[in-house]
Amino acid sequence: MARVLVVDDEPGIRTAVARGLTAEGMEVVALSDGPSALTAALTGSFDAIVLDIILPGLSGYRVLEQLRAAGVDTPVLLVSAKDGEWDQADGLDLGADGYLVKPFAFVVLVAQLKALLRRRDAALGRTGQRVRLGALIVDPVARAVSWEGESIELSPREFALLHALASRPDTAVAKDDLLRMVWGDEQAASRNVVEVYVGYVRRKLEAVGAGHVLKTVRGFGYIVSS
């Protein structure tokens, strides 16, 4: 089930889109202002974001800009009444993955959103094979992780990081390589972001007794082994 953040200050549009996407089998969180949207999106816990440009408190442009600066690459579909080519170019230059002009047909929004999710799935390797390292199982199709049968809840970015490492068992992976594999060459992310997310993943592994699986190779990167 895809988890989607919908942000629009118009109650009618927000409610209609949320209900429609829920009917499509998606889990939806709906918000009405920029600051709340930024706080929610920075968690990295969404598979996609439908983001209006004109919002109270903080525009959709600025929300998107701050997300990308923080290294969050959740696919974003910008929605706006502005239909100028420059407006669309500005949004795409800031890191948007799509741009939809109001008023729009709901079927078009769903089609664009599903296309973003398919690209996201491919980037995360969800069409790949399940990785088993001892009691650790990383399933890219279901985007699920378990240790000795106990499920480990990871955000999309955390999963992508663990999958990148687990797919190369007993091999040290450099931080720069992880940046390219998980954040992408175009992202304004740093090695510190990798360290932060490794910390997130390690704490969740430790919570189920699997902290020893993820090791630091000092001065280089990280390694996953059974």
KEKEZA-381683 format. One record per residue (C-alpha): x, z, y. Coordinates in steps of 0.02 Angstrom, whole numbers, plus 50000, padded with zeros to 5 digits. Layout:
<node><east>X</east><up>Z</up><north>Y</north></node>
...
This chain:
<node><east>50000</east><up>50000</up><north>50000</north></node>
<node><east>50073</east><up>49946</up><north>50167</north></node>
<node><east>50075</east><up>50079</up><north>50303</north></node>
<node><east>50036</east><up>50003</up><north>50473</north></node>
<node><east>50041</east><up>50077</up><north>50648</north></node>
<node><east>49911</east><up>50001</up><north>50765</north></node>
<node><east>49935</east><up>50034</up><north>50952</north></node>
<node><east>49807</east><up>49975</up><north>51080</north></node>
<node><east>49729</east><up>50064</up><north>51229</north></node>
<node><east>49564</east><up>49972</up><north>51210</north></node>
<node><east>49456</east><up>50080</up><north>51095</north></node>
<node><east>49352</east><up>49934</up><north>51032</north></node>
<node><east>49502</east><up>49829</up><north>50981</north></node>
<node><east>49596</east><up>49979</up><north>50909</north></node>
<node><east>49449</east><up>50033</up><north>50802</north></node>
<node><east>49406</east><up>49858</up><north>50744</north></node>
<node><east>49585</east><up>49817</up><north>50694</north></node>
<node><east>49608</east><up>49984</up><north>50606</north></node>
<node><east>49447</east><up>49965</up><north>50508</north></node>
<node><east>49487</east><up>49785</up><north>50463</north></node>
<node><east>49662</east><up>49824</up><north>50401</north></node>
<node><east>49598</east><up>49973</up><north>50303</north></node>
<node><east>49474</east><up>49855</up><north>50218</north></node>
<node><east>49624</east><up>49745</up><north>50176</north></node>
<node><east>49697</east><up>49890</up><north>50078</north></node>
<node><east>49821</east><up>49951</up><north>50208</north></node>
<node><east>49851</east><up>50130</up><north>50266</north></node>
<node><east>49825</east><up>50131</up><north>50455</north></node>
<node><east>49876</east><up>50252</up><north>50593</north></node>
<node><east>49797</east><up>50207</up><north>50761</north></node>
<node><east>49863</east><up>50265</up><north>50930</north></node>
<node><east>49819</east><up>50225</up><north>51110</north></node>
<node><east>49974</east><up>50255</up><north>51219</north></node>
<node><east>50158</east><up>50209</up><north>51228</north></node>
<node><east>50242</east><up>50379</up><north>51213</north></node>
<node><east>50142</east><up>50428</up><north>51058</north></node>
<node><east>50177</east><up>50258</up><north>50981</north></node>
<node><east>50363</east><up>50276</up><north>51010</north></node>
<node><east>50368</east><up>50450</up><north>50934</north></node>
<node><east>50275</east><up>50391</up><north>50779</north></node>
<node><east>50372</east><up>50229</up><north>50759</north></node>
<node><east>50541</east><up>50315</up><north>50774</north></node>
<node><east>50507</east><up>50403</up><north>50609</north></node>
<node><east>50535</east><up>50237</up><north>50520</north></node>
<node><east>50389</east><up>50278</up><north>50405</north></node>
<node><east>50288</east><up>50120</up><north>50439</north></node>
<node><east>50299</east><up>49951</up><north>50354</north></node>
<node><east>50239</east><up>49859</up><north>50509</north></node>
<node><east>50177</east><up>49891</up><north>50687</north></node>
<node><east>50040</east><up>49801</up><north>50784</north></node>
<node><east>50087</east><up>49838</up><north>50964</north></node>
<node><east>49992</east><up>49797</up><north>51123</north></node>
<node><east>50102</east><up>49762</up><north>51273</north></node>
<node><east>49997</east><up>49843</up><north>51409</north></node>
<node><east>49992</east><up>50029</up><north>51367</north></node>
<node><east>49979</east><up>50190</up><north>51468</north></node>
<node><east>50137</east><up>50293</up><north>51485</north></node>
<node><east>50257</east><up>50164</up><north>51415</north></node>
<node><east>50233</east><up>49978</up><north>51393</north></node>
<node><east>50242</east><up>49893</up><north>51225</north></node>
<node><east>50400</east><up>49804</up><north>51285</north></node>
<node><east>50486</east><up>49970</up><north>51318</north></node>
<node><east>50425</east><up>50045</up><north>51154</north></node>
<node><east>50498</east><up>49896</up><north>51062</north></node>
<node><east>50659</east><up>49901</up><north>51161</north></node>
<node><east>50688</east><up>50085</up><north>51123</north></node>
<node><east>50646</east><up>50062</up><north>50938</north></node>
<node><east>50776</east><up>49926</up><north>50918</north></node>
<node><east>50905</east><up>50024</up><north>51018</north></node>
<node><east>50878</east><up>50169</up><north>50898</north></node>
<node><east>50909</east><up>50056</up><north>50748</north></node>
<node><east>50728</east><up>50054</up><north>50688</north></node>
<node><east>50692</east><up>49878</up><north>50624</north></node>
<node><east>50511</east><up>49898</up><north>50569</north></node>
<node><east>50426</east><up>49728</up><north>50592</north></node>
<node><east>50329</east><up>49723</up><north>50756</north></node>
<node><east>50185</east><up>49605</up><north>50796</north></node>
<node><east>50159</east><up>49607</up><north>50985</north></node>
<node><east>49981</east><up>49582</up><north>51048</north></node>
<node><east>49944</east><up>49534</up><north>51228</north></node>
<node><east>49825</east><up>49445</up><north>51344</north></node>
<node><east>49979</east><up>49364</up><north>51420</north></node>
<node><east>49995</east><up>49190</up><north>51348</north></node>
<node><east>50141</east><up>49123</up><north>51449</north></node>
<node><east>50293</east><up>49054</up><north>51359</north></node>
<node><east>50406</east><up>49171</up><north>51457</north></node>
<node><east>50303</east><up>49322</up><north>51403</north></node>
<node><east>50319</east><up>49272</up><north>51221</north></node>
<node><east>50504</east><up>49236</up><north>51241</north></node>
<node><east>50532</east><up>49407</up><north>51320</north></node>
<node><east>50447</east><up>49494</up><north>51175</north></node>
<node><east>50544</east><up>49398</up><north>51044</north></node>
<node><east>50707</east><up>49426</up><north>51136</north></node>
<node><east>50675</east><up>49614</up><north>51131</north></node>
<node><east>50659</east><up>49607</up><north>50942</north></node>
<node><east>50477</east><up>49569</up><north>50906</north></node>
<node><east>50442</east><up>49480</up><north>50742</north></node>
<node><east>50283</east><up>49396</up><north>50802</north></node>
<node><east>50171</east><up>49372</up><north>50954</north></node>
<node><east>49982</east><up>49358</up><north>50956</north></node>
<node><east>49879</east><up>49315</up><north>51110</north></node>
<node><east>49713</east><up>49400</up><north>51147</north></node>
<node><east>49575</east><up>49361</up><north>51110</north></node>
<node><east>49622</east><up>49325</up><north>50930</north></node>
<node><east>49531</east><up>49300</up><north>50767</north></node>
<node><east>49554</east><up>49446</up><north>50648</north></node>
<node><east>49598</east><up>49327</up><north>50505</north></node>
<node><east>49744</east><up>49262</up><north>50609</north></node>
<node><east>49808</east><up>49438</up><north>50641</north></node>
<node><east>49798</east><up>49478</up><north>50455</north></node>
<node><east>49888</east><up>49317</up><north>50410</north></node>
<node><east>50030</east><up>49352</up><north>50533</north></node>
<node><east>50043</east><up>49533</up><north>50478</north></node>
<node><east>50050</east><up>49488</up><north>50294</north></node>
<node><east>50186</east><up>49360</up><north>50332</north></node>
<node><east>50289</east><up>49497</up><north>50418</north></node>
<node><east>50263</east><up>49612</up><north>50269</north></node>
<node><east>50319</east><up>49477</up><north>50147</north></node>
<node><east>50479</east><up>49451</up><north>50246</north></node>
<node><east>50502</east><up>49640</up><north>50251</north></node>
<node><east>50480</east><up>49650</up><north>50063</north></node>
<node><east>50610</east><up>49515</up><north>50037</north></node>
<node><east>50733</east><up>49601</up><north>50154</north></node>
<node><east>50713</east><up>49763</up><north>50059</north></node>
<node><east>50740</east><up>49676</up><north>49894</north></node>
<node><east>50567</east><up>49719</up><north>49829</north></node>
<node><east>50570</east><up>49563</up><north>49720</north></node>
<node><east>50727</east><up>49625</up><north>49632</north></node>
<node><east>50755</east><up>49717</up><north>49470</north></node>
<node><east>50731</east><up>49904</up><north>49444</north></node>
<node><east>50895</east><up>50001</up><north>49451</north></node>
<node><east>50923</east><up>50144</up><north>49329</north></node>
<node><east>51071</east><up>50262</up><north>49350</north></node>
<node><east>51052</east><up>50403</up><north>49225</north></node>
<node><east>50898</east><up>50500</up><north>49278</north></node>
<node><east>50885</east><up>50406</up><north>49444</north></node>
<node><east>50767</east><up>50257</up><north>49450</north></node>
<node><east>50755</east><up>50145</up><north>49602</north></node>
<node><east>50611</east><up>50020</up><north>49589</north></node>
<node><east>50617</east><up>49885</up><north>49726</north></node>
<node><east>50452</east><up>49808</up><north>49672</north></node>
<node><east>50352</east><up>49968</up><north>49693</north></node>
<node><east>50476</east><up>50033</up><north>49822</north></node>
<node><east>50481</east><up>50195</up><north>49724</north></node>
<node><east>50620</east><up>50316</up><north>49682</north></node>
<node><east>50618</east><up>50453</up><north>49551</north></node>
<node><east>50737</east><up>50580</up><north>49474</north></node>
<node><east>50699</east><up>50644</up><north>49299</north></node>
<node><east>50523</east><up>50579</up><north>49322</north></node>
<node><east>50496</east><up>50669</up><north>49488</north></node>
<node><east>50450</east><up>50555</up><north>49633</north></node>
<node><east>50559</east><up>50555</up><north>49790</north></node>
<node><east>50471</east><up>50502</up><north>49949</north></node>
<node><east>50581</east><up>50392</up><north>50059</north></node>
<node><east>50546</east><up>50299</up><north>50220</north></node>
<node><east>50568</east><up>50108</up><north>50213</north></node>
<node><east>50740</east><up>50121</up><north>50294</north></node>
<node><east>50795</east><up>50263</up><north>50180</north></node>
<node><east>50739</east><up>50164</up><north>50030</north></node>
<node><east>50834</east><up>50010</up><north>50088</north></node>
<node><east>50992</east><up>50115</up><north>50107</north></node>
<node><east>50979</east><up>50196</up><north>49936</north></node>
<node><east>50937</east><up>50030</up><north>49853</north></node>
<node><east>51087</east><up>49947</up><north>49934</north></node>
<node><east>51201</east><up>50081</up><north>49862</north></node>
<node><east>51116</east><up>50098</up><north>49692</north></node>
<node><east>51125</east><up>49910</up><north>49667</north></node>
<node><east>51315</east><up>49929</up><north>49671</north></node>
<node><east>51339</east><up>50080</up><north>49556</north></node>
<node><east>51509</east><up>50164</up><north>49553</north></node>
<node><east>51565</east><up>50052</up><north>49696</north></node>
<node><east>51612</east><up>50118</up><north>49867</north></node>
<node><east>51514</east><up>50026</up><north>50001</north></node>
<node><east>51585</east><up>50022</up><north>50178</north></node>
<node><east>51481</east><up>50081</up><north>50324</north></node>
<node><east>51495</east><up>49910</up><north>50407</north></node>
<node><east>51428</east><up>49827</up><north>50249</north></node>
<node><east>51282</east><up>49948</up><north>50246</north></node>
<node><east>51246</east><up>49906</up><north>50428</north></node>
<node><east>51233</east><up>49722</up><north>50382</north></node>
<node><east>51132</east><up>49750</up><north>50224</north></node>
<node><east>51009</east><up>49879</up><north>50291</north></node>
<node><east>51002</east><up>49854</up><north>50480</north></node>
<node><east>51051</east><up>49671</up><north>50496</north></node>
<node><east>51188</east><up>49588</up><north>50596</north></node>
<node><east>51079</east><up>49573</up><north>50751</north></node>
<node><east>51033</east><up>49757</up><north>50763</north></node>
<node><east>51112</east><up>49865</up><north>50897</north></node>
<node><east>51154</east><up>50000</up><north>50771</north></node>
<node><east>51314</east><up>50098</up><north>50747</north></node>
<node><east>51404</east><up>50183</up><north>50604</north></node>
<node><east>51329</east><up>50346</up><north>50665</north></node>
<node><east>51156</east><up>50280</up><north>50619</north></node>
<node><east>51218</east><up>50252</up><north>50441</north></node>
<node><east>51282</east><up>50430</up><north>50433</north></node>
<node><east>51116</east><up>50498</up><north>50497</north></node>
<node><east>51014</east><up>50404</up><north>50367</north></node>
<node><east>51134</east><up>50448</up><north>50227</north></node>
<node><east>51104</east><up>50629</up><north>50277</north></node>
<node><east>50915</east><up>50603</up><north>50265</north></node>
<node><east>50930</east><up>50525</up><north>50092</north></node>
<node><east>51053</east><up>50656</up><north>50030</north></node>
<node><east>50938</east><up>50799</up><north>50080</north></node>
<node><east>50793</east><up>50721</up><north>49987</north></node>
<node><east>50901</east><up>50695</up><north>49833</north></node>
<node><east>50963</east><up>50874</up><north>49843</north></node>
<node><east>50783</east><up>50936</up><north>49848</north></node>
<node><east>50757</east><up>50872</up><north>49670</north></node>
<node><east>50930</east><up>50919</up><north>49606</north></node>
<node><east>51009</east><up>50747</up><north>49625</north></node>
<node><east>51123</east><up>50780</up><north>49774</north></node>
<node><east>51279</east><up>50741</up><north>49672</north></node>
<node><east>51224</east><up>50560</up><north>49649</north></node>
<node><east>51267</east><up>50509</up><north>49828</north></node>
<node><east>51448</east><up>50540</up><north>49875</north></node>
<node><east>51549</east><up>50511</up><north>50033</north></node>
<node><east>51710</east><up>50411</up><north>50025</north></node>
<node><east>51800</east><up>50487</up><north>50173</north></node>
<node><east>51850</east><up>50363</up><north>50306</north></node>
<node><east>51764</east><up>50218</up><north>50218</north></node>
<node><east>51584</east><up>50234</up><north>50164</north></node>
<node><east>51475</east><up>50294</up><north>50020</north></node>
<node><east>51453</east><up>50277</up><north>49833</north></node>
<node><east>51309</east><up>50308</up><north>49713</north></node>
<node><east>51347</east><up>50352</up><north>49531</north></node>
<node><east>51262</east><up>50440</up><north>49389</north></node>
